[in-house]
Amino acid sequence: MHVFTGRADSRSAAVRIAHEVYDAARAAAAAGLEIPHGRPDGWGACGYRPGWELDWPAATAGRWNNSYSWARAFDGDFEL
C-alpha cells in the first residue's frame, strides 16, 4: 500500500495527481535529484523506491482518517 495525501475535487483527480507526484519522484530519482516534496497544491512525495511499480489501474482514493488524531472526518456520504 502507498499513501498519497492532498486535496482534490474528485476521486479521479486525486488518483491522477498522485500519479503525477509519483512520476515526478521517479524522474527525480532517476536523474539523481532530490525528490520534490511539495507542489503548490500541497501534494508531494517523501520518497521513492526503485523497482516498486504501482498498479495505477487498481488505485483508489478516499478521505483519509488519521487514527492518531483527536479529530475524525465525517463518516457520512461525501464527495471529494
For each residue, the residues with C-beta under 8 A, 3 or more apart:
1:
2: 22 54
3: 64
4: 14 17 18 21 22 43 45
5: 43 64
6: 14 17 18 21 41 42 43 44
7: 41 42
8: 11 13 14 17 61 80
9: 13 80
10: 13 14 79 80
11: 8 14 15 60 61 62 80
12: 15 16 61
13: 8 9 10 16 17 80
14: 4 6 8 10 11 17 18 61 80
15: 11 12 18 19 56 59 60 61
16: 12 13 19 20
17: 4 6 8 13 14 20 21 41 43
18: 4 6 14 15 21 22 43 59 61
19: 15 16 22 23 56 59
20: 16 17 23 24 43
21: 4 6 17 18 24 25 36 39 43 44 45
22: 2 4 18 19 25 26 45 48 54
23: 19 20 26 27
24: 20 21 27 28 36 45
25: 21 22 28 29 35 36 45 47 48
26: 22 23 29 30 48
27: 23 24 30 31
28: 24 25 31 33 34 35 36 48
29: 25 26 32 33 35 48 50
30: 26 27
31: 27 28
32: 29
33: 28 29
34: 28 37
35: 25 28 29 45 46 47 48
36: 21 24 25 28 39 44 45
37: 34 44 45 46
38: 42 43 44
39: 21 36 42 43 44
40:
41: 6 7 17
42: 6 7 38 39
43: 4 5 6 17 18 20 21 38 39
44: 6 21 36 37 38 39
45: 4 21 22 24 25 35 36 37 48
46: 35 37
47: 25 35
48: 22 25 26 28 29 35 45
49: 52
50: 29
51:
52: 49
53:
54: 2 22 59
55: 58 59
56: 15 19 59
57:
58: 55
59: 15 18 19 54 55 56
60: 11 15
61: 8 11 12 14 15 18 80
62: 11 80
63: 73 78 80
64: 3 5 73
65: 69 72 73
66: 69 71
67:
68:
69: 65 66 72
70:
71: 66
72: 65 69 75
73: 63 64 65
74: 78
75: 72
76:
77:
78: 63 74
79: 10
80: 8 9 10 11 13 14 61 62 63
